[in-house]
Amino acid sequence: MENIYSLIAFVLLSGVVLGSALLVVTLKNLVHSVLWLIVTFIGTAGVFLMLEADFVAAVQVLVYAGAVCIMVVFGVMLVQRNEMGNSNPFNYRFRIAAPVVGVLFIIIGLLTAKAQWVTSGAGVPEKTVQALAPILLGDFMIPFEVAAILLTVALTGALVLVKEVRAHGDRS
């Protein structure tokens, strides 16, 4: 970190990401969990901006915070459960998972503290998006469009399946 302000910003963004991620897994309302997931993704995009990875931050906001979370909200809303207040019930496997996560957290912390970090002498390029645009829209144009069509087909298929379930009256 270059100065105290970037350190403060990093600590605040880290707190937002960790706090909102904790709310994602602990809230009982699935819609509220998805909304906190959006906050988590936007906080992660802020960390990417601090690392001067502006393209990755933009993709994080557009793809994850935008498209993925909106698709999850559409899926939740189309199912139309009677009680959305308790749509994400507590799982008692938490008692097993919490110690495992704690041990993994300690192990990762110890390994991180012992690691020999090597920094590159090269600086961050000034224009990262301008270098990626010709690659994405030139060499990888077909896979880029296929991914877009695949996501559209998946959403359309989900809508058709939900419509058929409603027509037959099967609400599981």
Secondary structure as the mmCIF struct_conf table of DSSP 4:
data_model
#
loop_
_struct_conf.conf_type_id
_struct_conf.id
_struct_conf.beg_label_comp_id
_struct_conf.beg_label_asym_id
_struct_conf.beg_label_seq_id
_struct_conf.end_label_comp_id
_struct_conf.end_label_asym_id
_struct_conf.end_label_seq_id
BEND BEND1 ASN A 3 ASN A 3
HELX_RH_AL_P HELX_RH_AL_P1 ILE A 4 THR A 26
BEND BEND2 LYS A 28 LYS A 28
HELX_RH_AL_P HELX_RH_AL_P2 LEU A 30 MET A 50
TURN_TY1_P TURN_TY1_P1 LEU A 51 GLU A 52
HELX_RH_AL_P HELX_RH_AL_P3 ASP A 54 VAL A 59
HELX_RH_PI_P HELX_RH_PI_P1 GLN A 60 VAL A 68
HELX_RH_AL_P HELX_RH_AL_P4 CYS A 69 VAL A 79
BEND BEND3 ASN A 82 ASN A 82
HELX_RH_3T_P HELX_RH_3T_P1 MET A 84 ASN A 86
BEND BEND4 SER A 87 ASN A 88
TURN_TY1_P TURN_TY1_P2 TYR A 92 ARG A 93
HELX_RH_AL_P HELX_RH_AL_P5 PHE A 94 LYS A 114
BEND BEND5 GLY A 121 ALA A 122
HELX_LH_PP_P HELX_LH_PP_P1 GLY A 123 PRO A 125
BEND BEND6 GLU A 126 GLU A 126
HELX_RH_AL_P HELX_RH_AL_P6 THR A 128 PRO A 134
HELX_RH_PI_P HELX_RH_PI_P2 ILE A 135 ASP A 139
TURN_TY1_P TURN_TY1_P3 PHE A 140 PHE A 140
HELX_RH_AL_P HELX_RH_AL_P7 MET A 141 HIS A 168
TURN_TY1_P TURN_TY1_P4 GLY A 169 GLY A 169
#
